[in-house]
Amino acid sequence: MMINTSKIAIITTVINWDLYDKSSQYFPNHTDKYVIDGTEGMHGIDSIYYMMKKFQNLDYDWLIMVDEDVLFLESNGVFEIIEYMHAKNYIVCGVRDGGEIGIRSFSPYVINTFFSIINLKKLKVIWDKEEVSKNQYFITNEFKDELSGLKEMFDEESLYEPYYRFYFWLRRKGEKILFLNAETPFEDKITTLVSTPNNINLLFHTWYARAYGNNEKHTKRIDKIFDLLYFNNTKEEKIVVWKDRTYFLRKFFRKVKKRIQMRLEKNYIICRY
């Protein structure tokens, strides 16, 4: 497979612009870069819904989802992964949200969204937001993953993150997820090192993006990881920023509606007794 970088985009939901300004300079070259403004709370499944809406009419085959606290060691490794995914018919890759790294002990059947690559061309064909929304549930023994080799704690029945529904939906449609190997090589037991299928060190995930520049401990910890990188200046590349200007209000009214429903249900139970 010949990689056409003009058909690859990178998307980041940003909550810390200072960190993004630094980390994005290490992103893969010659790929279009997009940002969802997450400073008013958009993240997780809402970001996935929003990006699918925005990318629906854009001509990309592959989409790299990456948080601003991800620091690339070997950014060209993403192209190796794309070739591997294409050859093996994977629709998504990423690190398990349970069993792979100590900082995440939740579902081993889905990935954490800090880094992933999506076959966007294929996903667009099957995409159904309403279907996705109905898949936040777990069925015992539904997935046949071999979990005995996982080195960290996990919870097979976890529904910890609302975005799990997206990956459960993909799996229930028969799509394959490529789970990447990861480890925590530093004494802090936080920073995650992710490798390609061919065991090339790809990136560090430093976690705690919100704390960078606001918390001395985490700022120093993340800066130490920056010191390990080779500079890859992508600063001149154009970045497209998207902001859903109605998101904050919709989120606010959803919370109000939920509180009212809970209060009504509570009053109904009291009245019954």
N, C-alpha and C positions, 0 to 999 in steps of 0.2 A: 504493500500500500504506500503510495506517494503522499506525504503530508503536505496539504495545502493550508498554510497558516492563515490565509485570508478567510478560511471557512471555520476558524476557531476563535471563540470569544472567551474572555475572562470576566466573571461577575463577582463583585464583593458587596456585601451589605455592610456598610461602614457605620460604626458608632464612635470611632476615635480617628478623626481626620489627621491629627499629627502623626499617629502611628502609620496610617495608610500612606501618607506622603513619603515616609521612609521605606516601608516594606515593599511598596509597589515598584520601587526601583529595581527590585530583584525578581520581578515577575518575568515570565517567558517573553522574549522579544518577538516583534512582528505579529502580535495578536491583538485584536481590538479589545479595549478595556472599558468595562461598564461598571458603574457604581449605583447601588440602591442606597439612598440616604436613610440610614436606620437610627438617626439621632432622636426620632420621636417614637421609637419603640418597635418599628417594623423589624421582624426577624423570623427565623424558623419557617414554619409552614406558610405564613403570610408572605414572606419573601419569595418562596417557591411559586405560590400562586401568581404573585405580581410579575416575577421574571418570565413566567410562561406567557402571560398576557402580552408583555412587551416584546418578547422574542418571536411571537407567533408569525409575524410578517417580515422577519429579518432572515437573511440568507446565510445561516451558519449550520454546520454539520455537527460540531462538537462544542460543548460548553464546559469551561473549568470554573467550578465554584470554589472560592478561596477566601478565608477570613483575613482581615488586615493584620492579625497577629501570627500569620504564617510567614516564615522566612525561608526562601528557597536557597538550598545549597547547590543544586544542579537543576536549574529550571528546564533545561532541554529534556530532562527525564519525562516530562509530561507527554512529549511526542512519542517516546518509546512506549508509554502506557497506552496511548491512543492506538498505536499500531497493534499492540497486544490485544486490546479490547476488541478492535475490529476483526482480528483474526479468530478470536475465540467467541465472538458474538455476545459480549457483555454490554449491558446498557448503562451501567453505573459502576464506578469504583469508589472506594473510600476505606476508612478504618472502622472496624466494628465499634459500636458504642458500649460494648460490654465484653470482658474477657481478654481484651488485647492490651490495654494500658490501665494502670492502677487508678488513675484519676477518674475513669469512667467505668462503672460497674453495673450498667443497665442492660439493654437488650443486645444479645450477641447476633441477632438476625438482621440488624439494620446498621447503617453507618452513622457516624457523627458528621455533621455538615461542615466542619471546619475546612475540609478539603475533599473535593470529589470531582470526577470528570463524568459528564453525561453525554451519551449519544443523542444529541438534541434532534437530529434529523429523524431518528427512529421514534423518539419520545413524542414528537409533534403528531405523528400519525395516530398514536393510540391515546393521546392526552384527553382526559375527561375529568374536569375539576370536581364535578358532582360525585363521580365514582370514587375519586381519591378521598374526598371528605368522609366517606362512609367506611373507611378501612382502619379506623383506630380501635382495633380489637385484637385479641390473641386467642388462638385455638391450640390446645395442647397437642403436641406431636405433628403439627401442620408442616413445619419445615424440617428437612432431614439433614441439616448441617452436622458435620462431625465436630463436636465441641470439646471432646476429651483432651485435645491438645492445647486448649486455651490456657494461658498461664496466669490470668488474673480473675477476680471475682466477676460474676455476671448474674443477671436475673432473667430467666427465659420468659417470664410472664410480664416483664416490664412494659409499661406504656408511658414512660417518664416524659418523653418529648412529644408534643403534638405533631411534629413533622414525621413521626414514625409511620403515619398513615400513608404517606407518599411511597415509602419503600415497601411497606406491606402490600400495597396495591400493585406495585411493579412485580413483586414476587408471586402474587396470586394470579397475575396475568401470564405467568410462565417466564418472565424475564430474569436474567442472571445478573447477580452482583459480584464484582471482583473485590474481594477483601484484601487490603494491603497490609503488610506486616509493619509493626511499629514497636518502639521500645522507649523507655525513659532512661537515657544514659547518664544524666547528671545527678549530682547529689540533691538537688532541689526536689527530685521526684515529681516534677511538674512538666517540664519541657519534653515534648514528644518528638522523636525522630522517626520519620516515615520513609520506607524504602519502596523502590519499584519492584515489579515481579522478578526482575533479574538481580535483585539485591544491591542496587545502586542507591546510596543515600540521597534522597530527593529533597526533603524539607524538614525544618523544625516547626512544630506548632508550640508557641510559647504560652498560650492561654492568657486569660485576664486582660483582654484588649482594653477594656474600659479603665483599668487601673493604670495604664501607661501614661506617665506624665502627672498622675494624681496620687500615686502611692510609691514612696521611695523604694521599698523593697522590690516590688515587681518591675519598676522602671529600671533599676540597676540590673536585675536578673535578665530582663529582655535585652538591654544594651550589651550585656556580655555575649549574647547569642549573635547580635549584629557584628560583633568583633570577629566572629568566626567565618564570616561570609566573604566571598569575592564580589567586588562591586560590579554591578551589571546595570549600567545607566539606561533606563527606559523612560527617563523623565520627559523626553521630548515627545513621546507618543501621546496622542490625544485621548482624553478620558471623557466618556459620556456619562453624565450624572442624571439619574432618575429620582424623582421624589413624588410620592403619592400624597398630594396635599389634602386629601380628605381622610387619610388613614387615622390620624389622631382622633378626629371626631367620631368616626365609625367605631373605633376601639373603645372610646369613652361611653358611647351609647350601648355597645354590647355589654359592657360591665354593669351599667345601670340596669339594663334589661335583666341580666342574670341575677342581680341583687333583688330585684322586685320579684322575680320568679321564685327565688329561694325563700323570700319572706312570705309569699302567698302559700307556698307548700308547707312552710312551718305553721302558719296560721290554720291551714286546713287540717293538719294533723292534730293541733290543739283542740280545734272545734269537734273533731271526731271523738275525742276522749273527754 
